[in-house]
Amino acid sequence: MTSVLVTGGGERLTEVAEAIRATGAETTVVDTLDRLGEVVRDTTFDAYVQLPVAMTPRHGSLVSRVEQFLSEGLLSRFRAAETVLPTLAESATVVLVGGQTNVDVDAPDDQQARTALMRVLAHALRAERAPGHLVVRTAGPDWSATDIAAKLTSEDDERSSSPDQAGSREAIGKAYADWRAEVLGLVRAEF
């Protein structure tokens, strides 16, 4: 039986977990990142679906609200992925699901920037497992629960490959291994 971890918050969490259970997968749901390490300890998962976290914007300056969105929202997803990564099987599939558009109507929103940060997370996950091949997909907020569940069990993914594609996967794995070595070798970075 396939085991799937689903994390996040909000109203979609139950809907996505139920769609995954309907495929016959054993599903573990974590709705708060505070409990994540405790729940995944000594467990191996075949797949991981990371939904957006639910958060209530605080009052204060616009700068403060954007900082909260980034640190408690988008960047917390990097911490969650780091916690989950050691529990993923070698051939695991990860689906990173993007969040809704601007929750705080007064705060500036840059959908392309948020999507780019999700892609950075996807690349970092692949690189961490390089030269192995972790399947990581990003999904927009418009993906239905059924679409997400189907992607976890579909046979038309990157693992069903011809010999030509297997060589390509090996090259991709080596490229990610090189990228990982380069990032870990950074002595100093300025942002």
Secondary structure, 3 states (H helix, E strand, C coil): CCEEEEECCCCHHHHHHHHHHCCCCEEEEECCHHHHHHHHCCCCEEEEEECCCCCCCCCCCHHHHHHHHHHHHHCHHHHHHHHHHHHEEEEEEEEEECCCCCCCCCCCCCHHHHHHHHHHHHHHHHHHHCCCCCEEEEECCCCCHHHHHHHHHCCCCCCCCCHHHHHHHHHHHHHHHHHHHHHHCCCCCCC
